[in-house]
Amino acid sequence: MKIKPYLIALVLTLLLVLVGCATQPASIPEPVAVPLSRTIPINPSTNLLSLASQAAFKYGIDHRLFHALVKQESAWNPYAISRKGARGLTQIMPVTGWVHCGLQSHVLFDPKLNLECGASYFSRLLRRFKSVQLALAAYNSGETRVARLGRVPHIRETQRYVDRIMSSWRRSFY
């Protein structure tokens, strides 16, 4: 896998700004934003299941697993916002959306872009951890924590999260 130099520079700059080591936040490149008016509007004719299946297929994820993730994350509410600020159907944190997908926080409410970003990020976690349970735990509690521990953390919320998605995914086969 080839890592592009501009992504490395972007991540390093972001980290420096976040920890207060950089004084010029203007040096951070402006993320790509797609105006909501140019994306798929949310109306009854928009089929969220279909959009989720397309995103899952594009990133090589079992669509039933991705549907279970979306159900657990937002109950299929494209306008969901968590207490910690995660947004949209796949509950992407604004920093993750910006760094990983180049999306500004207000664009995370667009169903198609949110599903694409969530599927892309989850796919990367699956490749990194080579385990559905660990990828789910990383999606919920952070990939750094899961990488450091090498297991699902002993955090009740994360353990329930993993169990619920795995159960929902298993039930979808019957």
PyMOL commands that place a pseudoatom at each C-alpha (Angstrom):
pseudoatom trace, name=CA, resn=MET, resi=1, chain=A, elem=C, hetatm=0, pos=[0.000, 0.000, 0.000]
pseudoatom trace, name=CA, resn=LYS, resi=2, chain=A, elem=C, hetatm=0, pos=[1.426, 3.329, -1.057]
pseudoatom trace, name=CA, resn=ILE, resi=3, chain=A, elem=C, hetatm=0, pos=[0.960, 6.261, 1.314]
pseudoatom trace, name=CA, resn=LYS, resi=4, chain=A, elem=C, hetatm=0, pos=[0.794, 9.605, -0.405]
pseudoatom trace, name=CA, resn=PRO, resi=5, chain=A, elem=C, hetatm=0, pos=[3.246, 12.229, 0.955]
pseudoatom trace, name=CA, resn=TYR, resi=6, chain=A, elem=C, hetatm=0, pos=[0.569, 14.936, 1.183]
pseudoatom trace, name=CA, resn=LEU, resi=7, chain=A, elem=C, hetatm=0, pos=[-1.505, 12.709, 3.486]
pseudoatom trace, name=CA, resn=ILE, resi=8, chain=A, elem=C, hetatm=0, pos=[1.466, 12.245, 5.803]
pseudoatom trace, name=CA, resn=ALA, resi=9, chain=A, elem=C, hetatm=0, pos=[2.064, 16.000, 5.840]
pseudoatom trace, name=CA, resn=LEU, resi=10, chain=A, elem=C, hetatm=0, pos=[-1.619, 16.660, 6.489]
pseudoatom trace, name=CA, resn=VAL, resi=11, chain=A, elem=C, hetatm=0, pos=[-1.791, 14.230, 9.401]
pseudoatom trace, name=CA, resn=LEU, resi=12, chain=A, elem=C, hetatm=0, pos=[1.444, 15.527, 10.949]
pseudoatom trace, name=CA, resn=THR, resi=13, chain=A, elem=C, hetatm=0, pos=[0.306, 19.137, 10.622]
pseudoatom trace, name=CA, resn=LEU, resi=14, chain=A, elem=C, hetatm=0, pos=[-3.065, 18.283, 12.138]
pseudoatom trace, name=CA, resn=LEU, resi=15, chain=A, elem=C, hetatm=0, pos=[-1.398, 16.512, 15.063]
pseudoatom trace, name=CA, resn=LEU, resi=16, chain=A, elem=C, hetatm=0, pos=[0.924, 19.452, 15.656]
pseudoatom trace, name=CA, resn=VAL, resi=17, chain=A, elem=C, hetatm=0, pos=[-1.977, 21.879, 15.654]
pseudoatom trace, name=CA, resn=LEU, resi=18, chain=A, elem=C, hetatm=0, pos=[-4.070, 19.659, 17.958]
pseudoatom trace, name=CA, resn=VAL, resi=19, chain=A, elem=C, hetatm=0, pos=[-1.296, 19.367, 20.552]
pseudoatom trace, name=CA, resn=GLY, resi=20, chain=A, elem=C, hetatm=0, pos=[-0.458, 23.059, 20.304]
pseudoatom trace, name=CA, resn=CYS, resi=21, chain=A, elem=C, hetatm=0, pos=[2.994, 22.711, 18.750]
pseudoatom trace, name=CA, resn=ALA, resi=22, chain=A, elem=C, hetatm=0, pos=[2.174, 24.581, 15.578]
pseudoatom trace, name=CA, resn=THR, resi=23, chain=A, elem=C, hetatm=0, pos=[1.307, 28.256, 15.527]
pseudoatom trace, name=CA, resn=GLN, resi=24, chain=A, elem=C, hetatm=0, pos=[0.056, 28.545, 11.975]
pseudoatom trace, name=CA, resn=PRO, resi=25, chain=A, elem=C, hetatm=0, pos=[-3.243, 26.711, 11.576]
pseudoatom trace, name=CA, resn=ALA, resi=26, chain=A, elem=C, hetatm=0, pos=[-3.572, 28.447, 8.224]
pseudoatom trace, name=CA, resn=SER, resi=27, chain=A, elem=C, hetatm=0, pos=[-0.916, 26.052, 6.909]
pseudoatom trace, name=CA, resn=ILE, resi=28, chain=A, elem=C, hetatm=0, pos=[-3.415, 23.184, 7.048]
pseudoatom trace, name=CA, resn=PRO, resi=29, chain=A, elem=C, hetatm=0, pos=[-4.805, 22.575, 3.582]
pseudoatom trace, name=CA, resn=GLU, resi=30, chain=A, elem=C, hetatm=0, pos=[-8.492, 23.291, 3.229]
pseudoatom trace, name=CA, resn=PRO, resi=31, chain=A, elem=C, hetatm=0, pos=[-10.473, 20.025, 3.158]
pseudoatom trace, name=CA, resn=VAL, resi=32, chain=A, elem=C, hetatm=0, pos=[-12.642, 19.165, 0.221]
pseudoatom trace, name=CA, resn=ALA, resi=33, chain=A, elem=C, hetatm=0, pos=[-16.278, 19.999, 0.820]
pseudoatom trace, name=CA, resn=VAL, resi=34, chain=A, elem=C, hetatm=0, pos=[-19.220, 19.101, -1.323]
pseudoatom trace, name=CA, resn=PRO, resi=35, chain=A, elem=C, hetatm=0, pos=[-22.152, 21.485, -0.879]
pseudoatom trace, name=CA, resn=LEU, resi=36, chain=A, elem=C, hetatm=0, pos=[-25.242, 19.672, 0.343]
pseudoatom trace, name=CA, resn=SER, resi=37, chain=A, elem=C, hetatm=0, pos=[-27.219, 21.041, -2.588]
pseudoatom trace, name=CA, resn=ARG, resi=38, chain=A, elem=C, hetatm=0, pos=[-25.040, 18.991, -4.962]
pseudoatom trace, name=CA, resn=THR, resi=39, chain=A, elem=C, hetatm=0, pos=[-25.464, 15.741, -3.123]
pseudoatom trace, name=CA, resn=ILE, resi=40, chain=A, elem=C, hetatm=0, pos=[-28.376, 13.386, -2.724]
pseudoatom trace, name=CA, resn=PRO, resi=41, chain=A, elem=C, hetatm=0, pos=[-31.234, 15.116, -0.910]
pseudoatom trace, name=CA, resn=ILE, resi=42, chain=A, elem=C, hetatm=0, pos=[-32.890, 13.288, 1.928]
pseudoatom trace, name=CA, resn=ASN, resi=43, chain=A, elem=C, hetatm=0, pos=[-36.415, 12.433, 0.898]
pseudoatom trace, name=CA, resn=PRO, resi=44, chain=A, elem=C, hetatm=0, pos=[-38.611, 9.348, 0.926]
pseudoatom trace, name=CA, resn=SER, resi=45, chain=A, elem=C, hetatm=0, pos=[-37.302, 8.210, -2.458]
pseudoatom trace, name=CA, resn=THR, resi=46, chain=A, elem=C, hetatm=0, pos=[-33.722, 7.986, -1.173]
pseudoatom trace, name=CA, resn=ASN, resi=47, chain=A, elem=C, hetatm=0, pos=[-33.060, 4.375, -0.314]
pseudoatom trace, name=CA, resn=LEU, resi=48, chain=A, elem=C, hetatm=0, pos=[-30.550, 4.377, 2.527]
pseudoatom trace, name=CA, resn=LEU, resi=49, chain=A, elem=C, hetatm=0, pos=[-30.224, 0.583, 2.482]
pseudoatom trace, name=CA, resn=SER, resi=50, chain=A, elem=C, hetatm=0, pos=[-29.247, 0.723, -1.166]
pseudoatom trace, name=CA, resn=LEU, resi=51, chain=A, elem=C, hetatm=0, pos=[-26.698, 3.483, -0.565]
pseudoatom trace, name=CA, resn=ALA, resi=52, chain=A, elem=C, hetatm=0, pos=[-25.230, 1.512, 2.353]
pseudoatom trace, name=CA, resn=SER, resi=53, chain=A, elem=C, hetatm=0, pos=[-25.043, -1.661, 0.264]
pseudoatom trace, name=CA, resn=GLN, resi=54, chain=A, elem=C, hetatm=0, pos=[-23.276, 0.219, -2.547]
pseudoatom trace, name=CA, resn=ALA, resi=55, chain=A, elem=C, hetatm=0, pos=[-20.730, 1.700, -0.129]
pseudoatom trace, name=CA, resn=ALA, resi=56, chain=A, elem=C, hetatm=0, pos=[-20.141, -1.706, 1.477]
pseudoatom trace, name=CA, resn=PHE, resi=57, chain=A, elem=C, hetatm=0, pos=[-19.653, -3.350, -1.911]
pseudoatom trace, name=CA, resn=LYS, resi=58, chain=A, elem=C, hetatm=0, pos=[-17.251, -0.606, -3.033]
pseudoatom trace, name=CA, resn=TYR, resi=59, chain=A, elem=C, hetatm=0, pos=[-15.016, -1.220, -0.004]
pseudoatom trace, name=CA, resn=GLY, resi=60, chain=A, elem=C, hetatm=0, pos=[-15.339, -5.008, 0.157]
pseudoatom trace, name=CA, resn=ILE, resi=61, chain=A, elem=C, hetatm=0, pos=[-17.466, -5.210, 3.301]
pseudoatom trace, name=CA, resn=ASP, resi=62, chain=A, elem=C, hetatm=0, pos=[-20.322, -7.685, 3.754]
pseudoatom trace, name=CA, resn=HIS, resi=63, chain=A, elem=C, hetatm=0, pos=[-23.368, -5.461, 3.312]
pseudoatom trace, name=CA, resn=ARG, resi=64, chain=A, elem=C, hetatm=0, pos=[-25.169, -7.182, 6.193]
pseudoatom trace, name=CA, resn=LEU, resi=65, chain=A, elem=C, hetatm=0, pos=[-22.301, -6.339, 8.537]
pseudoatom trace, name=CA, resn=PHE, resi=66, chain=A, elem=C, hetatm=0, pos=[-22.273, -2.728, 7.360]
pseudoatom trace, name=CA, resn=HIS, resi=67, chain=A, elem=C, hetatm=0, pos=[-26.071, -2.496, 7.757]
pseudoatom trace, name=CA, resn=ALA, resi=68, chain=A, elem=C, hetatm=0, pos=[-25.717, -3.805, 11.334]
pseudoatom trace, name=CA, resn=LEU, resi=69, chain=A, elem=C, hetatm=0, pos=[-23.047, -1.173, 12.026]
pseudoatom trace, name=CA, resn=VAL, resi=70, chain=A, elem=C, hetatm=0, pos=[-25.267, 1.643, 10.701]
pseudoatom trace, name=CA, resn=LYS, resi=71, chain=A, elem=C, hetatm=0, pos=[-28.253, 0.347, 12.667]
pseudoatom trace, name=CA, resn=GLN, resi=72, chain=A, elem=C, hetatm=0, pos=[-26.226, 0.334, 15.888]
pseudoatom trace, name=CA, resn=GLU, resi=73, chain=A, elem=C, hetatm=0, pos=[-24.525, 3.671, 15.231]
pseudoatom trace, name=CA, resn=SER, resi=74, chain=A, elem=C, hetatm=0, pos=[-27.501, 5.822, 14.235]
pseudoatom trace, name=CA, resn=ALA, resi=75, chain=A, elem=C, hetatm=0, pos=[-30.627, 3.660, 13.909]
pseudoatom trace, name=CA, resn=TRP, resi=76, chain=A, elem=C, hetatm=0, pos=[-30.561, 4.806, 10.258]
pseudoatom trace, name=CA, resn=ASN, resi=77, chain=A, elem=C, hetatm=0, pos=[-30.970, 8.483, 11.248]
pseudoatom trace, name=CA, resn=PRO, resi=78, chain=A, elem=C, hetatm=0, pos=[-28.872, 10.589, 8.820]
pseudoatom trace, name=CA, resn=TYR, resi=79, chain=A, elem=C, hetatm=0, pos=[-29.038, 13.563, 11.215]
pseudoatom trace, name=CA, resn=ALA, resi=80, chain=A, elem=C, hetatm=0, pos=[-27.869, 11.701, 14.329]
pseudoatom trace, name=CA, resn=ILE, resi=81, chain=A, elem=C, hetatm=0, pos=[-25.293, 13.437, 16.509]
pseudoatom trace, name=CA, resn=SER, resi=82, chain=A, elem=C, hetatm=0, pos=[-23.691, 11.639, 19.447]
pseudoatom trace, name=CA, resn=ARG, resi=83, chain=A, elem=C, hetatm=0, pos=[-22.829, 13.216, 22.802]
pseudoatom trace, name=CA, resn=LYS, resi=84, chain=A, elem=C, hetatm=0, pos=[-19.199, 13.268, 21.661]
pseudoatom trace, name=CA, resn=GLY, resi=85, chain=A, elem=C, hetatm=0, pos=[-20.010, 14.934, 18.328]
pseudoatom trace, name=CA, resn=ALA, resi=86, chain=A, elem=C, hetatm=0, pos=[-20.002, 11.984, 15.896]
pseudoatom trace, name=CA, resn=ARG, resi=87, chain=A, elem=C, hetatm=0, pos=[-22.315, 12.670, 12.959]
pseudoatom trace, name=CA, resn=GLY, resi=88, chain=A, elem=C, hetatm=0, pos=[-24.602, 11.001, 10.491]
pseudoatom trace, name=CA, resn=LEU, resi=89, chain=A, elem=C, hetatm=0, pos=[-25.493, 7.438, 9.638]
pseudoatom trace, name=CA, resn=THR, resi=90, chain=A, elem=C, hetatm=0, pos=[-22.097, 5.939, 10.464]
pseudoatom trace, name=CA, resn=GLN, resi=91, chain=A, elem=C, hetatm=0, pos=[-21.376, 8.391, 13.306]
pseudoatom trace, name=CA, resn=ILE, resi=92, chain=A, elem=C, hetatm=0, pos=[-18.124, 9.733, 11.910]
pseudoatom trace, name=CA, resn=MET, resi=93, chain=A, elem=C, hetatm=0, pos=[-16.206, 12.096, 14.182]
pseudoatom trace, name=CA, resn=PRO, resi=94, chain=A, elem=C, hetatm=0, pos=[-15.475, 15.403, 12.407]
pseudoatom trace, name=CA, resn=VAL, resi=95, chain=A, elem=C, hetatm=0, pos=[-11.688, 14.933, 12.726]
pseudoatom trace, name=CA, resn=THR, resi=96, chain=A, elem=C, hetatm=0, pos=[-11.910, 11.410, 11.270]
pseudoatom trace, name=CA, resn=GLY, resi=97, chain=A, elem=C, hetatm=0, pos=[-14.117, 12.647, 8.434]
pseudoatom trace, name=CA, resn=TRP, resi=98, chain=A, elem=C, hetatm=0, pos=[-11.688, 15.415, 7.658]
pseudoatom trace, name=CA, resn=VAL, resi=99, chain=A, elem=C, hetatm=0, pos=[-8.421, 13.465, 7.974]
pseudoatom trace, name=CA, resn=HIS, resi=100, chain=A, elem=C, hetatm=0, pos=[-9.591, 10.161, 6.499]
pseudoatom trace, name=CA, resn=CYS, resi=101, chain=A, elem=C, hetatm=0, pos=[-12.152, 11.314, 3.934]
pseudoatom trace, name=CA, resn=GLY, resi=102, chain=A, elem=C, hetatm=0, pos=[-11.459, 15.018, 3.396]
pseudoatom trace, name=CA, resn=LEU, resi=103, chain=A, elem=C, hetatm=0, pos=[-14.988, 15.973, 4.471]
pseudoatom trace, name=CA, resn=GLN, resi=104, chain=A, elem=C, hetatm=0, pos=[-15.964, 19.004, 6.505]
pseudoatom trace, name=CA, resn=SER, resi=105, chain=A, elem=C, hetatm=0, pos=[-18.198, 18.325, 9.494]
pseudoatom trace, name=CA, resn=HIS, resi=106, chain=A, elem=C, hetatm=0, pos=[-21.409, 19.746, 7.981]
pseudoatom trace, name=CA, resn=VAL, resi=107, chain=A, elem=C, hetatm=0, pos=[-21.051, 17.441, 4.965]
pseudoatom trace, name=CA, resn=LEU, resi=108, chain=A, elem=C, hetatm=0, pos=[-21.110, 14.394, 7.257]
pseudoatom trace, name=CA, resn=PHE, resi=109, chain=A, elem=C, hetatm=0, pos=[-24.900, 14.685, 7.345]
pseudoatom trace, name=CA, resn=ASP, resi=110, chain=A, elem=C, hetatm=0, pos=[-25.100, 13.816, 3.656]
pseudoatom trace, name=CA, resn=PRO, resi=111, chain=A, elem=C, hetatm=0, pos=[-26.122, 10.123, 3.612]
pseudoatom trace, name=CA, resn=LYS, resi=112, chain=A, elem=C, hetatm=0, pos=[-24.092, 9.084, 0.571]
pseudoatom trace, name=CA, resn=LEU, resi=113, chain=A, elem=C, hetatm=0, pos=[-20.885, 10.823, 1.677]
pseudoatom trace, name=CA, resn=ASN, resi=114, chain=A, elem=C, hetatm=0, pos=[-21.263, 9.642, 5.270]
pseudoatom trace, name=CA, resn=LEU, resi=115, chain=A, elem=C, hetatm=0, pos=[-21.818, 6.033, 4.209]
pseudoatom trace, name=CA, resn=GLU, resi=116, chain=A, elem=C, hetatm=0, pos=[-18.855, 6.201, 1.817]
pseudoatom trace, name=CA, resn=CYS, resi=117, chain=A, elem=C, hetatm=0, pos=[-16.611, 7.635, 4.527]
pseudoatom trace, name=CA, resn=GLY, resi=118, chain=A, elem=C, hetatm=0, pos=[-17.805, 5.150, 7.160]
pseudoatom trace, name=CA, resn=ALA, resi=119, chain=A, elem=C, hetatm=0, pos=[-17.368, 2.190, 4.809]
pseudoatom trace, name=CA, resn=SER, resi=120, chain=A, elem=C, hetatm=0, pos=[-13.925, 3.357, 3.734]
pseudoatom trace, name=CA, resn=TYR, resi=121, chain=A, elem=C, hetatm=0, pos=[-12.790, 3.842, 7.338]
pseudoatom trace, name=CA, resn=PHE, resi=122, chain=A, elem=C, hetatm=0, pos=[-14.283, 0.543, 8.553]
pseudoatom trace, name=CA, resn=SER, resi=123, chain=A, elem=C, hetatm=0, pos=[-12.699, -1.286, 5.610]
pseudoatom trace, name=CA, resn=ARG, resi=124, chain=A, elem=C, hetatm=0, pos=[-9.321, 0.124, 6.597]
pseudoatom trace, name=CA, resn=LEU, resi=125, chain=A, elem=C, hetatm=0, pos=[-9.861, -1.069, 10.183]
pseudoatom trace, name=CA, resn=LEU, resi=126, chain=A, elem=C, hetatm=0, pos=[-10.805, -4.549, 8.941]
pseudoatom trace, name=CA, resn=ARG, resi=127, chain=A, elem=C, hetatm=0, pos=[-7.599, -4.729, 6.904]
pseudoatom trace, name=CA, resn=ARG, resi=128, chain=A, elem=C, hetatm=0, pos=[-5.508, -3.446, 9.780]
pseudoatom trace, name=CA, resn=PHE, resi=129, chain=A, elem=C, hetatm=0, pos=[-6.881, -5.700, 12.530]
pseudoatom trace, name=CA, resn=LYS, resi=130, chain=A, elem=C, hetatm=0, pos=[-7.851, -8.734, 10.392]
pseudoatom trace, name=CA, resn=SER, resi=131, chain=A, elem=C, hetatm=0, pos=[-10.743, -9.357, 12.786]
pseudoatom trace, name=CA, resn=VAL, resi=132, chain=A, elem=C, hetatm=0, pos=[-14.323, -8.122, 12.628]
pseudoatom trace, name=CA, resn=GLN, resi=133, chain=A, elem=C, hetatm=0, pos=[-14.528, -7.854, 16.425]
pseudoatom trace, name=CA, resn=LEU, resi=134, chain=A, elem=C, hetatm=0, pos=[-11.326, -5.834, 16.708]
pseudoatom trace, name=CA, resn=ALA, resi=135, chain=A, elem=C, hetatm=0, pos=[-12.301, -3.596, 13.780]
pseudoatom trace, name=CA, resn=LEU, resi=136, chain=A, elem=C, hetatm=0, pos=[-15.667, -2.909, 15.426]
pseudoatom trace, name=CA, resn=ALA, resi=137, chain=A, elem=C, hetatm=0, pos=[-13.984, -2.195, 18.755]
pseudoatom trace, name=CA, resn=ALA, resi=138, chain=A, elem=C, hetatm=0, pos=[-11.576, 0.196, 17.027]
pseudoatom trace, name=CA, resn=TYR, resi=139, chain=A, elem=C, hetatm=0, pos=[-14.457, 1.919, 15.237]
pseudoatom trace, name=CA, resn=ASN, resi=140, chain=A, elem=C, hetatm=0, pos=[-16.158, 2.436, 18.600]
pseudoatom trace, name=CA, resn=SER, resi=141, chain=A, elem=C, hetatm=0, pos=[-13.354, 3.137, 21.057]
pseudoatom trace, name=CA, resn=GLY, resi=142, chain=A, elem=C, hetatm=0, pos=[-10.459, 4.163, 18.833]
pseudoatom trace, name=CA, resn=GLU, resi=143, chain=A, elem=C, hetatm=0, pos=[-7.934, 2.268, 16.803]
pseudoatom trace, name=CA, resn=THR, resi=144, chain=A, elem=C, hetatm=0, pos=[-4.968, 3.361, 18.931]
pseudoatom trace, name=CA, resn=ARG, resi=145, chain=A, elem=C, hetatm=0, pos=[-6.470, 1.786, 22.048]
pseudoatom trace, name=CA, resn=VAL, resi=146, chain=A, elem=C, hetatm=0, pos=[-7.307, -1.487, 20.275]
pseudoatom trace, name=CA, resn=ALA, resi=147, chain=A, elem=C, hetatm=0, pos=[-3.864, -1.645, 18.623]
pseudoatom trace, name=CA, resn=ARG, resi=148, chain=A, elem=C, hetatm=0, pos=[-2.171, -1.091, 21.980]
pseudoatom trace, name=CA, resn=LEU, resi=149, chain=A, elem=C, hetatm=0, pos=[-4.269, -3.733, 23.766]
pseudoatom trace, name=CA, resn=GLY, resi=150, chain=A, elem=C, hetatm=0, pos=[-4.551, -6.235, 20.908]
pseudoatom trace, name=CA, resn=ARG, resi=151, chain=A, elem=C, hetatm=0, pos=[-8.084, -7.096, 22.072]
pseudoatom trace, name=CA, resn=VAL, resi=152, chain=A, elem=C, hetatm=0, pos=[-11.530, -5.618, 22.586]
pseudoatom trace, name=CA, resn=PRO, resi=153, chain=A, elem=C, hetatm=0, pos=[-11.087, -3.175, 25.491]
pseudoatom trace, name=CA, resn=HIS, resi=154, chain=A, elem=C, hetatm=0, pos=[-12.744, -3.912, 28.824]
pseudoatom trace, name=CA, resn=ILE, resi=155, chain=A, elem=C, hetatm=0, pos=[-15.124, -1.010, 28.327]
pseudoatom trace, name=CA, resn=ARG, resi=156, chain=A, elem=C, hetatm=0, pos=[-18.744, -2.001, 28.834]
pseudoatom trace, name=CA, resn=GLU, resi=157, chain=A, elem=C, hetatm=0, pos=[-20.018, 0.284, 26.047]
pseudoatom trace, name=CA, resn=THR, resi=158, chain=A, elem=C, hetatm=0, pos=[-17.507, -1.099, 23.534]
pseudoatom trace, name=CA, resn=GLN, resi=159, chain=A, elem=C, hetatm=0, pos=[-18.131, -4.718, 24.498]
pseudoatom trace, name=CA, resn=ARG, resi=160, chain=A, elem=C, hetatm=0, pos=[-21.895, -4.259, 24.160]
pseudoatom trace, name=CA, resn=TYR, resi=161, chain=A, elem=C, hetatm=0, pos=[-21.394, -2.430, 20.867]
pseudoatom trace, name=CA, resn=VAL, resi=162, chain=A, elem=C, hetatm=0, pos=[-19.357, -5.303, 19.409]
pseudoatom trace, name=CA, resn=ASP, resi=163, chain=A, elem=C, hetatm=0, pos=[-21.779, -7.936, 20.756]
pseudoatom trace, name=CA, resn=ARG, resi=164, chain=A, elem=C, hetatm=0, pos=[-24.854, -6.154, 19.387]
pseudoatom trace, name=CA, resn=ILE, resi=165, chain=A, elem=C, hetatm=0, pos=[-23.424, -5.710, 15.899]
pseudoatom trace, name=CA, resn=MET, resi=166, chain=A, elem=C, hetatm=0, pos=[-22.121, -9.278, 15.767]
pseudoatom trace, name=CA, resn=SER, resi=167, chain=A, elem=C, hetatm=0, pos=[-25.540, -10.604, 16.892]
pseudoatom trace, name=CA, resn=SER, resi=168, chain=A, elem=C, hetatm=0, pos=[-27.384, -8.469, 14.360]
pseudoatom trace, name=CA, resn=TRP, resi=169, chain=A, elem=C, hetatm=0, pos=[-24.983, -9.579, 11.614]
pseudoatom trace, name=CA, resn=ARG, resi=170, chain=A, elem=C, hetatm=0, pos=[-25.422, -13.262, 12.532]
pseudoatom trace, name=CA, resn=ARG, resi=171, chain=A, elem=C, hetatm=0, pos=[-29.238, -12.940, 12.562]
pseudoatom trace, name=CA, resn=SER, resi=172, chain=A, elem=C, hetatm=0, pos=[-29.154, -11.432, 9.077]
pseudoatom trace, name=CA, resn=PHE, resi=173, chain=A, elem=C, hetatm=0, pos=[-27.984, -14.796, 7.659]
pseudoatom trace, name=CA, resn=TYR, resi=174, chain=A, elem=C, hetatm=0, pos=[-31.239, -16.521, 8.611]
for i in range(1, 174): cmd.bond("trace and resi %d" % i, "trace and resi %d" % (i + 1))
show_as sticks, trace
zoom trace
